[in-house]
């Protein structure tokens, strides 16, 4: 007889889960997370120990690797990579971080990384003064912002003519001062904002004073630029301004040496000679009556106010003092002026100034 297979009544038991095992796993994960968090905290809390301040600039079109290079070159070979790793861990993108960021001594690495990751730029103080030409102005501004001199000048051609400025009058659209911009500011926005500042300066009171003189704001700026070139003595500027206003009133040529220097393009000239007076330029006020076509420099606000508030006097002539103090001798008649000029010429000869 065939043997019957015995069937077992025993059921297979499943291995009961060990609750302690899951507790250990969870505890280990928490411990690891704490260690990582503490490590990141300590890693990111380290402060910048370079100079009093540094600037991190991330140009447009930078790659992630280029961001790291910018951080390393700005913050050093140790601290820069630390910030870069934090920036990467935060998910930083180069396009978002495009800009300029100020880092001060003691700033924590994670705060720096977060600001760059979020694109929270630091405004830059853009300053310019002692500017004679639009080319110089473009160079000064482009040296402080990301834009190029060509971009700035092109923006001037776009913004200023619709605002009523001719090319020769462009310098009158700006005022030497310190202004805040983001490093990445677009050229047209820069020119527009600078023009806004200038228009705020030219309030109703100043426009009324200009009208009383029979001049437009651009003409006032043009005369102010001559006054500023004539004397660096702020207390003498109103007196010089009135002298030229007196000449304009009687249709007398301004005969201002700074306009001759401007027309030659040689700003190093220390002595104006007969050959220079023949320069065939519309800016040569020895040849042409009235104001030149535009300013011969970007006039300072104090020089503009010196023209608007010039005190009345009857002087028509002026000549630098022979003591080289920077001040001038003034005269109402030509004979006295010639005597003043002779003393000054003799002083120049004595010093060998050509």
Beta strands, then each sheet from edge to edge (+ up, - down):
strand 1: 53-58
strand 2: 99-104
strand 3: 124-128
strand 4: 177-181
strand 5: 317-320
strand 6: 328-331
sheet 1: 1+ 2-
sheet 2: 3+ 4-
sheet 3: 5+ 6-
end
